[in-house]
Amino acid sequence: MRKFFGGKVGKRATRSRLGDFFVVFFLGLLALFMAAPMIYTINLAFKPMGELLRFPPTFFVQNPTLRNFADLSNAVSSSAVPFSRYLFNSFFISVFGTAGHVLLASLAAYPLAKHKFPGQKFIFTMIIFALMFSPIILNVPRYLQIAGFGWLDSYLAVMLPAMVTTLGLYLMKQFMEQINDATLEAARIDGANEWATWWFIVMPSVKPAYLTLILFAFQAIWNDSNAVMLYITTESKKTLPLALTYVMQGGLPRLGATAVIGLLLMIPPIAIFIVTQSNVIETMKSSGLKD
């Protein structure tokens, strides 16, 4: 046939310039909609009290000030726990929790993706089922487990549950399945054991996946105040999101300081995204690994 639905065979369909314009326009609006909360949070941190209380509120700051940062410093200087301690706790728990999650997810995903053993399909089915449920339903049994191990009121109580979430395992397993089996077999023929194959062959091949996992895991742990409230009782071991709660309890005089803490909470995840954005985009496109 020379024609198909009115067009020549092999002719590439293209959009008109008007169609391209509407696609770009729509994507631009979507990007602005997603960026608006972050832009507003940044402006909020520099608004004077008069603009913070204005109704209807303005989106952009009109008379920027650094007074809110001074108010935050004054608010935390009178606290029994220094603000730097909350900041250290957040970074310590987030960094080590993220590293542990990526390590355990990668180690568990490798045999699931590249080895055959009894119960393999059943285990992966359970992992998929676990993705369907909210982590909140595990609070009571997880609390009993942590109390039984004697880990209450310790960093481990917050970090260990974050290390064993199933999303990272699922992501790593799906990417590892795309690695050419011939490459792994060649490494084994050359004398590499399973540990060396995993570290020198598999992990570099799934770099986009584990960098994406680092971003998601860090963001989840950094903003998680629920686990800290459940398992931590000592004030000096609590994290920055809880410090935000304490500052907010000061009412309207602490409104500016609250806006600054919101900005501080937003900075680390954004910084990690900027560093890993190319790999995150590659993962989102579900790019495969070529043979």
Backbone bond lengths (Angstrom), bond angles and torsions (degrees), N, CA, C in turn:
res aa  C-N    CA-C-N  psi(-1)  N-CA   C-N-CA  omega(-1)  CA-C   N-CA-C  phi
1 M - - - 1.468 - - 1.530 109.92 -
2 R 1.306 116.64 135.75 1.457 121.41 179.32 1.515 111.47 -84.28
3 K 1.316 115.30 -23.44 1.465 118.05 -176.37 1.517 109.28 -132.88
4 F 1.283 113.98 152.85 1.459 119.73 177.42 1.520 107.40 -143.28
5 F 1.341 114.04 115.49 1.471 120.57 -175.25 1.526 111.30 53.01
6 G 1.333 114.72 40.90 1.457 118.45 173.68 1.505 114.90 85.76
7 G 1.332 119.40 -0.13 1.454 120.81 -178.92 1.510 110.43 -122.78
8 K 1.306 117.51 160.55 1.447 122.00 -179.94 1.518 110.38 -75.80
9 V 1.326 114.83 148.58 1.446 120.68 178.13 1.524 109.49 -65.82
10 G 1.333 116.81 134.55 1.447 121.53 177.36 1.513 114.01 85.01
11 K 1.316 119.15 -6.91 1.454 120.75 178.99 1.519 109.62 -75.22
12 R 1.334 117.29 129.85 1.448 122.22 -176.56 1.531 110.14 -80.89
13 A 1.335 114.94 126.17 1.458 119.46 178.37 1.524 109.68 -74.54
14 T 1.307 117.29 134.97 1.459 122.44 178.89 1.515 109.42 -131.67
15 R 1.336 114.48 153.56 1.456 119.50 175.50 1.519 109.77 -83.47
16 S 1.292 115.25 155.69 1.450 120.04 173.95 1.525 109.44 -75.54
17 R 1.308 116.26 168.13 1.458 119.65 177.51 1.529 111.15 -62.26
18 L 1.326 115.39 -33.91 1.465 119.00 177.72 1.525 110.43 -65.43
19 G 1.351 115.64 -40.38 1.460 118.57 177.54 1.515 111.95 -64.19
20 D 1.339 117.02 -41.99 1.462 120.69 177.02 1.526 111.10 -61.49
21 F 1.325 115.95 -39.53 1.463 119.89 179.87 1.527 110.77 -62.18
22 F 1.316 117.22 -44.72 1.466 119.84 -178.77 1.533 111.34 -67.49
23 V 1.337 117.46 -35.35 1.466 119.79 177.01 1.524 110.48 -63.76
24 V 1.342 116.31 -48.31 1.463 120.38 179.71 1.527 110.71 -64.08
25 F 1.334 116.27 -40.23 1.462 120.55 -179.75 1.533 110.67 -63.39
26 F 1.326 116.54 -43.68 1.464 120.41 -179.76 1.528 110.82 -65.31
27 L 1.336 116.93 -44.25 1.461 120.14 179.58 1.529 110.96 -65.54
28 G 1.336 116.42 -35.50 1.461 119.27 176.75 1.519 112.28 -64.32
29 L 1.342 116.29 -42.51 1.462 119.85 177.10 1.526 111.25 -63.23
30 L 1.329 116.17 -40.72 1.459 120.08 178.73 1.520 111.12 -63.78
31 A 1.336 117.30 -40.45 1.464 120.90 178.36 1.524 111.31 -64.83
32 L 1.332 117.11 -41.58 1.459 120.40 177.93 1.524 111.44 -64.50
33 F 1.332 116.20 -38.92 1.463 120.13 179.42 1.527 110.69 -62.61
34 M 1.348 117.35 -40.33 1.458 120.55 -179.27 1.529 112.00 -75.58
35 A 1.343 116.90 -30.53 1.460 120.05 -178.77 1.518 112.71 -83.14
36 A 1.326 118.07 -18.35 1.468 121.59 -175.07 1.529 113.40 -56.47
37 P 1.350 120.32 -45.77 1.474 118.67 179.47 1.522 113.62 -60.02
38 M 1.329 117.24 -38.39 1.463 120.03 179.25 1.527 111.18 -68.36
39 I 1.327 116.06 -42.17 1.466 119.70 178.94 1.518 110.37 -64.04
40 Y 1.331 116.53 -40.32 1.467 120.06 179.67 1.528 110.74 -65.90
41 T 1.328 118.50 -39.56 1.460 121.52 179.11 1.526 110.98 -62.74
42 I 1.335 116.49 -40.62 1.465 119.88 177.92 1.524 110.68 -63.55
43 N 1.326 116.75 -44.50 1.471 120.08 178.97 1.517 111.50 -65.53
44 L 1.323 116.47 -35.18 1.459 120.82 -177.83 1.520 111.39 -62.30
45 A 1.322 117.19 -36.60 1.463 120.99 -176.94 1.525 112.07 -67.00
46 F 1.334 118.07 -21.01 1.466 121.16 -176.99 1.530 112.81 -108.08
47 K 1.331 117.78 7.35 1.456 120.48 179.88 1.532 111.23 -82.22
48 P 1.326 118.25 136.96 1.477 119.52 172.10 1.525 110.09 -70.63
49 M 1.321 115.85 168.45 1.460 120.49 -174.64 1.526 111.74 -58.89
50 G 1.325 116.88 -36.70 1.456 119.54 -179.45 1.518 112.36 -61.22
51 E 1.332 117.55 -38.31 1.464 120.81 179.15 1.526 111.49 -78.08
52 L 1.328 117.51 -29.80 1.462 120.13 177.79 1.530 111.51 -66.40
53 L 1.336 116.20 -31.46 1.462 120.83 -177.88 1.525 112.74 -96.16
54 R 1.311 117.48 -0.40 1.465 120.35 -175.86 1.527 110.47 -70.18
55 F 1.336 115.26 140.84 1.459 121.13 175.56 1.527 108.72 -133.42
56 P 1.328 117.16 129.26 1.479 126.86 -5.31 1.515 111.37 -68.29
57 P 1.314 117.35 149.60 1.472 120.41 -176.29 1.516 111.84 -69.86
58 T 1.319 115.86 151.98 1.455 121.41 175.13 1.531 109.31 -94.30
59 F 1.319 115.88 146.99 1.470 119.82 -177.60 1.528 110.46 -76.17
60 F 1.323 116.97 -46.79 1.464 121.35 -178.33 1.522 110.33 -100.37
61 V 1.325 115.37 146.88 1.463 120.38 177.62 1.525 109.10 -71.63
62 Q 1.327 115.89 138.60 1.456 120.95 -178.87 1.523 112.24 -102.06
63 N 1.328 117.14 -33.89 1.467 122.14 179.47 1.531 108.39 -128.87
64 P 1.327 118.39 77.92 1.463 120.87 -174.23 1.527 112.52 -60.20
65 T 1.320 115.04 144.32 1.460 121.87 -179.18 1.518 110.15 -144.98
66 L 1.328 115.78 155.43 1.460 122.23 175.60 1.528 111.54 -102.24
67 R 1.319 116.43 10.01 1.459 120.17 -176.68 1.537 111.30 -64.13
68 N 1.325 116.98 -32.88 1.464 119.02 -179.49 1.524 111.78 -61.48
69 F 1.322 116.42 -34.63 1.463 120.19 178.05 1.529 110.27 -68.06
70 A 1.338 116.09 -38.28 1.464 119.60 176.43 1.530 110.94 -67.34
71 D 1.341 116.62 -37.53 1.467 120.08 177.70 1.529 110.94 -63.68
72 L 1.338 116.40 -38.91 1.463 119.57 177.50 1.520 110.62 -64.55
73 S 1.326 116.59 -42.49 1.461 120.17 178.40 1.524 111.09 -61.49
74 N 1.321 117.05 -41.32 1.463 120.54 178.55 1.518 111.66 -67.48
75 A 1.349 116.65 -36.54 1.464 120.40 -177.87 1.517 111.71 -67.51
76 V 1.331 116.37 -39.05 1.467 119.12 -176.46 1.519 112.37 -88.32
77 S 1.343 117.72 -16.86 1.462 119.41 -179.13 1.527 111.60 -68.52
78 S 1.328 116.62 -27.52 1.465 120.56 179.66 1.527 112.60 -88.34
79 S 1.334 116.82 -2.28 1.461 120.49 -178.81 1.528 110.57 -78.06
80 A 1.338 115.45 150.15 1.470 120.07 178.15 1.512 111.36 -67.08
81 V 1.342 116.71 -27.05 1.469 122.11 178.62 1.521 108.41 -109.14
82 P 1.327 119.22 124.48 1.473 120.74 179.19 1.523 111.48 -61.02
83 F 1.322 114.98 149.04 1.457 120.08 178.05 1.528 111.07 -61.00
84 S 1.323 116.94 -34.68 1.460 121.07 179.28 1.526 111.62 -61.77
85 R 1.344 116.71 -28.12 1.463 119.64 178.98 1.523 110.62 -69.53
86 Y 1.334 116.90 -43.25 1.465 120.06 175.90 1.529 110.12 -59.60
87 L 1.329 115.68 -42.05 1.461 120.31 -179.09 1.527 110.94 -64.75
88 F 1.332 116.71 -42.96 1.462 120.37 178.18 1.524 111.12 -62.47
89 N 1.323 117.07 -44.02 1.468 120.43 179.85 1.520 111.42 -59.75
90 S 1.329 116.45 -42.60 1.465 119.98 -179.78 1.523 111.25 -63.24
91 F 1.338 116.38 -45.40 1.460 119.45 -179.89 1.528 111.59 -67.51
92 F 1.324 117.17 -41.57 1.467 120.74 -178.40 1.527 110.56 -62.34
93 I 1.319 116.71 -49.83 1.463 120.68 -178.74 1.531 110.81 -65.62
94 S 1.331 117.12 -41.88 1.471 120.56 -176.47 1.525 111.53 -68.99
95 V 1.325 117.64 -43.73 1.464 120.88 -176.83 1.528 110.87 -67.86
96 F 1.336 116.84 -50.09 1.462 118.78 -177.66 1.532 111.52 -73.34
97 G 1.316 117.78 -33.45 1.458 120.00 175.42 1.514 111.84 -65.06
98 T 1.332 116.88 -40.55 1.459 120.97 178.05 1.525 111.62 -67.24
99 A 1.328 116.27 -44.65 1.466 119.83 179.38 1.525 110.96 -61.61
100 G 1.330 117.01 -43.03 1.455 120.08 178.87 1.518 112.47 -65.07
101 H 1.327 116.06 -37.96 1.465 119.65 -180.00 1.527 111.24 -65.79
102 V 1.329 116.80 -45.32 1.468 120.32 179.68 1.521 110.06 -63.95
103 L 1.320 117.81 -41.62 1.464 121.45 -178.65 1.527 111.21 -65.02
104 L 1.330 116.73 -50.11 1.462 119.87 -178.02 1.524 111.75 -67.26
105 A 1.328 117.15 -40.38 1.464 119.95 179.21 1.526 110.95 -63.14
106 S 1.326 117.26 -39.97 1.463 120.63 179.93 1.521 111.58 -68.50
107 L 1.335 116.52 -42.66 1.462 120.15 -179.93 1.526 111.63 -64.84
108 A 1.348 116.55 -39.04 1.462 119.63 -179.69 1.525 112.02 -75.91
109 A 1.334 116.87 -32.12 1.468 120.09 -177.51 1.525 111.94 -72.66
110 Y 1.320 118.20 -30.93 1.466 120.97 -175.80 1.533 112.49 -60.34
111 P 1.338 120.69 -53.05 1.476 118.02 177.80 1.523 113.26 -66.28
112 L 1.346 117.49 -32.15 1.456 118.97 177.88 1.525 111.80 -65.51
113 A 1.315 116.66 -33.31 1.463 120.36 -175.73 1.522 112.86 -89.15
114 K 1.331 117.94 -32.61 1.458 119.91 -168.76 1.531 114.55 -125.43
115 H 1.307 118.45 12.11 1.463 121.01 177.13 1.524 109.38 -136.07
116 K 1.307 115.53 155.82 1.454 121.83 177.03 1.524 108.57 -112.01
117 F 1.334 116.54 128.33 1.464 120.84 178.81 1.524 108.36 -153.87
118 P 1.330 118.03 157.74 1.471 120.94 -179.03 1.529 111.68 -60.92
119 G 1.320 115.55 134.30 1.459 120.82 178.45 1.512 114.41 84.71
120 Q 1.326 117.56 7.56 1.459 120.62 -177.36 1.535 111.99 -61.84
121 K 1.322 116.31 -48.40 1.466 119.24 -179.26 1.517 111.86 -65.78
122 F 1.329 116.99 -37.10 1.457 120.31 179.28 1.528 110.95 -64.15
123 I 1.327 117.00 -42.50 1.466 120.96 179.66 1.526 110.32 -62.48
124 F 1.332 116.92 -44.34 1.466 119.19 -179.24 1.525 110.83 -67.71
125 T 1.326 117.70 -33.87 1.469 120.54 176.16 1.515 110.92 -63.49
126 M 1.327 117.43 -40.00 1.459 121.16 177.54 1.529 111.28 -65.26
127 I 1.322 115.89 -35.29 1.466 119.57 177.51 1.526 110.21 -64.14
128 I 1.341 116.52 -42.68 1.469 120.03 178.91 1.525 110.50 -64.85
129 F 1.331 117.50 -41.00 1.458 120.53 177.61 1.531 111.04 -61.91
130 A 1.315 116.67 -38.47 1.470 120.47 -179.23 1.524 111.62 -63.55
131 L 1.340 117.51 -28.72 1.459 120.60 178.83 1.525 112.25 -68.20
132 M 1.319 117.55 -17.65 1.459 121.71 -175.36 1.523 112.98 -82.67
133 F 1.326 118.08 -13.57 1.453 120.94 -173.23 1.525 110.97 -110.76
134 S 1.329 114.54 146.77 1.460 120.22 178.10 1.525 110.39 -72.85
135 P 1.336 118.15 140.23 1.473 120.02 178.37 1.523 113.59 -61.08
136 I 1.334 117.61 -18.40 1.465 120.46 -177.63 1.522 111.44 -62.11
137 I 1.340 117.20 -32.60 1.460 119.01 -177.49 1.526 112.02 -68.90
138 L 1.336 117.07 -11.81 1.463 120.94 179.53 1.523 112.55 -94.09
139 N 1.325 117.94 1.13 1.464 120.19 -174.52 1.523 112.85 -59.21
140 V 1.328 117.13 -46.46 1.475 119.74 -176.62 1.525 111.74 -68.15
141 P 1.354 120.07 -54.38 1.470 117.91 179.09 1.517 112.95 -62.75
142 R 1.328 117.46 -33.87 1.468 119.77 179.14 1.532 110.21 -67.98
143 Y 1.320 116.60 -38.57 1.469 119.77 177.85 1.528 110.56 -62.89
144 L 1.323 117.35 -41.95 1.462 120.80 178.98 1.530 111.01 -63.95
145 Q 1.329 116.60 -38.93 1.462 120.05 177.81 1.525 111.14 -64.30
146 I 1.315 116.23 -48.59 1.461 120.30 -177.71 1.528 110.57 -63.82
147 A 1.333 116.50 -39.85 1.462 119.38 177.30 1.524 110.91 -65.35
148 G 1.327 117.04 -37.68 1.460 120.54 178.84 1.519 112.77 -64.87
149 F 1.322 117.03 -34.75 1.467 120.85 177.59 1.531 112.45 -80.35
150 G 1.330 117.23 -9.46 1.459 120.10 -179.13 1.513 114.07 77.59
151 W 1.326 116.97 28.04 1.454 120.93 -176.84 1.531 113.68 -99.56
152 L 1.312 118.26 1.46 1.465 119.88 179.96 1.529 110.26 -59.35
153 D 1.309 115.16 147.02 1.463 122.97 -179.73 1.535 111.63 60.98
154 S 1.327 115.65 40.09 1.464 120.72 175.75 1.522 108.94 -140.42
155 Y 1.321 115.77 161.75 1.462 120.03 177.67 1.528 111.59 -62.22
156 L 1.327 116.90 -32.74 1.459 120.67 -179.08 1.525 111.78 -59.86
157 A 1.330 117.05 -32.92 1.461 120.64 -178.48 1.519 111.83 -62.48
158 V 1.323 117.23 -27.90 1.464 121.64 179.70 1.529 110.94 -94.01
159 M 1.331 116.84 -39.18 1.461 120.17 -173.63 1.532 112.91 -75.19
160 L 1.320 117.89 -43.75 1.462 119.87 -173.83 1.532 113.37 -62.83
161 P 1.339 120.03 -45.91 1.472 117.75 175.74 1.525 113.24 -59.57
162 A 1.339 116.38 -33.73 1.466 119.16 178.67 1.522 112.22 -70.34
163 M 1.324 117.42 -23.68 1.460 121.08 -178.74 1.526 113.33 -76.14
164 V 1.319 117.26 -21.18 1.466 119.88 -170.96 1.526 112.72 -113.42
165 T 1.320 118.13 23.87 1.454 120.07 174.72 1.525 109.93 -71.35
166 T 1.324 116.55 152.16 1.469 120.88 -169.89 1.526 114.24 -87.16
167 L 1.320 118.81 -15.41 1.459 120.06 -177.56 1.525 111.21 -62.16
168 G 1.329 116.58 -44.30 1.455 119.82 179.75 1.512 112.31 -64.31
169 L 1.319 117.01 -39.94 1.460 120.96 178.32 1.530 110.86 -61.86
170 Y 1.326 116.29 -43.64 1.459 120.69 179.18 1.525 111.21 -63.29
171 L 1.335 116.96 -44.38 1.461 121.11 -178.88 1.522 111.07 -63.12
172 M 1.323 117.26 -47.11 1.454 120.65 -178.23 1.523 111.64 -66.17
173 K 1.323 117.03 -38.41 1.460 120.06 -179.77 1.524 111.10 -64.03
174 Q 1.327 116.71 -42.18 1.462 120.04 -178.96 1.524 111.28 -64.49
175 F 1.318 118.13 -36.86 1.455 120.16 179.60 1.525 111.57 -75.07
176 M 1.329 116.61 -38.39 1.469 118.99 -179.05 1.523 112.02 -66.19
177 E 1.315 117.46 -26.99 1.461 120.14 178.41 1.524 112.05 -63.85
178 Q 1.333 117.39 -22.90 1.460 120.96 -177.74 1.526 113.36 -83.23
179 I 1.336 117.47 -6.56 1.457 120.31 179.34 1.533 109.32 -73.32
180 N 1.314 116.41 136.61 1.453 121.80 -179.57 1.530 110.15 -64.57
181 D 1.335 117.25 125.02 1.470 121.07 179.39 1.526 111.55 -62.16
182 A 1.325 117.52 -30.62 1.460 120.53 179.80 1.527 111.45 -62.73
183 T 1.324 117.02 -33.89 1.464 120.51 178.48 1.523 110.82 -65.05
184 L 1.334 116.46 -43.79 1.463 120.50 178.72 1.529 111.11 -66.22
185 E 1.313 116.32 -39.55 1.468 120.09 179.80 1.523 110.60 -65.52
186 A 1.329 117.35 -37.75 1.463 120.72 178.24 1.524 110.66 -64.07
187 A 1.325 116.43 -38.38 1.466 119.45 178.15 1.523 111.10 -65.51
188 R 1.332 117.03 -38.92 1.471 119.93 179.06 1.526 110.76 -68.02
189 I 1.317 117.27 -37.72 1.468 120.75 177.84 1.523 110.59 -63.41
190 D 1.328 115.92 -35.66 1.469 120.31 178.48 1.522 113.08 -74.99
191 G 1.332 117.34 -1.72 1.464 120.27 175.57 1.504 115.69 104.81
192 A 1.315 118.48 3.48 1.467 120.59 179.99 1.522 110.30 -75.79
193 N 1.339 116.54 133.33 1.458 119.74 174.45 1.518 109.49 -82.53
194 E 1.334 116.49 -177.99 1.466 119.54 -175.57 1.531 111.86 -65.31
195 W 1.338 117.61 -36.14 1.454 120.10 179.19 1.529 110.68 -64.47
196 A 1.338 116.10 -44.74 1.462 119.54 179.55 1.523 111.31 -66.93
197 T 1.321 117.08 -38.62 1.467 120.67 178.17 1.519 110.54 -62.79
198 W 1.330 115.55 -43.27 1.473 119.24 179.27 1.517 111.56 -64.04
199 W 1.315 117.98 -43.70 1.461 121.05 -172.83 1.533 112.75 -78.97
200 F 1.342 116.71 -43.10 1.466 119.96 -172.56 1.528 113.60 -93.58
201 I 1.326 117.85 -20.17 1.467 120.14 -178.27 1.527 111.63 -111.16
202 V 1.331 116.02 -53.34 1.455 120.16 -172.62 1.528 111.83 -71.54
203 M 1.325 117.72 -51.49 1.465 120.20 -174.88 1.529 113.21 -62.09
204 P 1.345 120.24 -44.35 1.474 118.05 175.28 1.525 112.95 -62.18
205 S 1.332 117.21 -29.28 1.464 119.79 -178.73 1.519 112.58 -73.65
206 V 1.334 117.37 -25.18 1.471 120.95 -178.68 1.523 111.05 -109.24
207 K 1.316 116.84 30.15 1.468 120.76 -179.34 1.528 112.99 -55.78
208 P 1.346 119.77 -44.92 1.472 117.96 177.65 1.528 113.08 -57.80
209 A 1.335 117.34 -35.85 1.462 120.59 -178.09 1.520 111.43 -69.74
210 Y 1.335 117.83 -46.84 1.464 117.23 -175.66 1.529 112.27 -75.47
211 L 1.343 117.87 -25.83 1.467 118.38 173.69 1.532 110.79 -70.33
212 T 1.316 116.45 -37.55 1.468 119.95 174.17 1.517 110.65 -63.56
213 L 1.329 116.23 -41.02 1.460 120.38 178.53 1.521 111.11 -64.25
214 I 1.316 117.89 -37.51 1.463 120.84 176.56 1.521 110.55 -59.09
215 L 1.336 116.56 -44.08 1.467 120.48 179.60 1.520 111.41 -62.12
216 F 1.336 117.63 -49.97 1.455 121.12 -177.54 1.534 111.68 -65.24
217 A 1.335 116.30 -43.23 1.460 119.80 -177.29 1.524 111.04 -67.50
218 F 1.318 117.46 -43.84 1.465 120.28 -179.81 1.520 110.67 -62.60
219 Q 1.333 116.55 -44.65 1.468 119.94 -179.63 1.522 111.17 -61.40
220 A 1.337 117.39 -41.26 1.460 120.72 -178.85 1.518 111.78 -66.99
221 I 1.340 117.22 -44.00 1.464 120.44 -178.74 1.521 110.73 -71.52
222 W 1.318 117.53 -40.19 1.464 121.82 -177.52 1.533 111.37 -60.80
223 N 1.327 117.12 -39.60 1.461 120.81 -176.02 1.526 113.85 -93.73
224 D 1.328 117.46 1.17 1.460 120.89 -175.48 1.529 110.59 -83.33
225 S 1.310 116.54 112.14 1.469 120.96 174.41 1.523 111.64 -104.74
226 N 1.333 117.40 -14.89 1.461 121.53 -177.65 1.531 111.43 -63.62
227 A 1.337 117.02 -47.77 1.463 120.43 -178.87 1.518 111.12 -64.93
228 V 1.325 117.07 -38.29 1.468 119.88 -179.55 1.525 110.43 -65.31
229 M 1.321 117.39 -41.36 1.468 120.42 178.78 1.525 111.88 -65.41
230 L 1.340 116.99 -33.28 1.460 120.49 -178.17 1.519 112.76 -75.33
231 Y 1.330 116.53 -42.14 1.459 119.99 -167.50 1.525 114.56 -107.48
232 I 1.331 118.33 -17.95 1.464 120.83 -175.02 1.523 109.63 -109.50
233 T 1.325 115.83 127.53 1.476 120.96 177.60 1.525 112.09 -113.12
234 T 1.318 118.07 -27.51 1.464 121.41 179.47 1.526 109.49 -74.99
235 E 1.312 116.93 126.12 1.456 121.44 -174.38 1.528 112.08 -62.10
236 S 1.310 117.84 -35.04 1.466 121.05 -176.52 1.524 112.79 -72.03
237 K 1.346 118.29 -6.30 1.468 121.86 178.77 1.524 112.35 -106.88
238 K 1.327 117.82 2.61 1.460 120.58 -178.82 1.521 111.42 -83.09
239 T 1.333 115.99 169.21 1.461 121.36 -168.27 1.525 112.44 -112.03
240 L 1.323 114.65 177.22 1.463 121.30 -174.56 1.526 114.17 -63.00
241 P 1.342 120.78 -40.34 1.467 118.49 177.50 1.529 113.47 -57.41
242 L 1.333 117.31 -33.80 1.464 119.05 177.04 1.518 111.32 -72.61
243 A 1.334 116.94 -32.04 1.464 119.68 175.15 1.523 110.61 -62.00
244 L 1.344 115.91 -35.81 1.467 119.99 175.77 1.522 110.49 -60.83
245 T 1.329 116.80 -40.47 1.461 120.80 178.58 1.522 111.02 -62.30
246 Y 1.319 117.10 -41.46 1.462 120.65 -179.07 1.525 111.12 -67.04
247 V 1.326 116.72 -39.39 1.460 119.92 179.34 1.520 110.53 -66.86
248 M 1.338 116.96 -38.83 1.459 120.82 179.72 1.516 112.30 -64.16
249 Q 1.327 117.59 -25.80 1.460 120.73 179.66 1.521 112.27 -68.56
250 G 1.339 116.66 -10.67 1.457 119.91 177.70 1.505 113.79 -77.00
251 G 1.335 118.12 -5.42 1.463 121.70 176.99 1.513 112.61 79.60
252 L 1.324 116.05 -154.38 1.459 122.08 -174.94 1.525 114.05 -60.31
253 P 1.354 120.20 -37.36 1.467 118.13 178.97 1.522 113.95 -60.58
254 R 1.316 117.46 -21.73 1.461 121.46 -179.03 1.540 111.96 -100.02
255 L 1.302 117.64 12.47 1.457 120.66 -175.65 1.534 111.55 -63.17
256 G 1.317 116.52 -41.52 1.458 120.28 179.32 1.520 112.00 -67.05
257 A 1.337 116.51 -41.21 1.460 119.98 178.28 1.526 111.11 -64.29
258 T 1.328 116.18 -36.62 1.468 119.92 177.15 1.525 111.24 -62.66
259 A 1.326 116.87 -39.24 1.464 120.75 178.62 1.530 110.88 -64.78
260 V 1.319 117.52 -36.39 1.466 120.78 179.60 1.529 110.63 -68.19
261 I 1.324 117.75 -41.54 1.464 120.41 179.19 1.527 109.84 -64.27
262 G 1.328 117.23 -37.61 1.460 119.77 175.61 1.522 111.48 -58.75
263 L 1.336 116.36 -38.96 1.468 120.51 177.14 1.527 110.97 -67.11
264 L 1.330 116.68 -42.03 1.467 120.19 -179.92 1.523 111.51 -63.89
265 L 1.324 117.08 -37.40 1.463 120.16 178.65 1.528 111.86 -66.63
266 M 1.306 116.85 -26.65 1.460 121.24 -175.65 1.528 112.64 -84.01
267 I 1.330 117.49 -25.00 1.460 120.83 -171.60 1.533 113.76 -65.93
268 P 1.353 120.70 -49.90 1.483 118.77 -176.18 1.522 114.30 -60.09
269 P 1.358 121.26 -47.12 1.471 118.39 177.63 1.527 113.39 -60.52
270 I 1.339 117.24 -36.42 1.462 119.83 178.81 1.528 110.18 -67.01
271 A 1.332 116.97 -39.35 1.458 120.60 179.10 1.531 110.74 -62.87
272 I 1.318 117.05 -41.94 1.465 120.46 178.52 1.523 110.29 -65.62
273 F 1.325 117.49 -39.32 1.465 119.87 178.84 1.523 111.28 -63.85
274 I 1.337 117.41 -39.82 1.460 120.08 179.73 1.525 110.67 -61.50
275 V 1.336 116.35 -38.09 1.460 120.68 -179.28 1.530 111.35 -70.93
276 T 1.320 116.37 -37.37 1.478 120.32 -172.49 1.525 113.50 -106.77
277 Q 1.334 118.95 10.65 1.458 120.45 -168.71 1.526 113.33 -61.40
278 S 1.332 118.36 -38.40 1.464 119.53 -178.21 1.526 110.79 -64.02
279 N 1.323 117.29 -40.12 1.461 120.53 179.14 1.519 111.56 -72.57
280 V 1.340 117.07 -35.08 1.466 120.47 177.56 1.523 110.10 -63.77
281 I 1.323 117.12 -43.58 1.465 120.74 178.69 1.523 110.53 -63.83
282 E 1.314 116.43 -39.15 1.464 119.63 178.42 1.524 110.79 -63.49
283 T 1.330 116.55 -39.72 1.462 120.30 178.33 1.516 110.91 -66.08
284 M 1.322 117.26 -41.86 1.453 120.99 -179.00 1.530 111.40 -63.43
285 K 1.307 117.15 -28.65 1.457 120.52 177.52 1.525 111.67 -81.64
286 S 1.363 115.97 -1.07 1.462 122.01 -179.95 1.515 111.31 53.78
287 S 1.316 115.50 45.90 1.457 119.31 179.78 1.518 110.01 -68.90
288 G 1.328 116.10 138.14 1.452 120.64 -179.46 1.516 111.75 -92.15
289 L 1.326 116.11 171.08 1.448 122.25 176.77 1.523 108.24 -101.76
290 K 1.320 117.27 124.53 1.452 121.33 -175.79 1.532 110.39 -76.78
291 D 1.318 113.87 149.03 1.464 118.98 178.65 1.525 109.37 -68.39
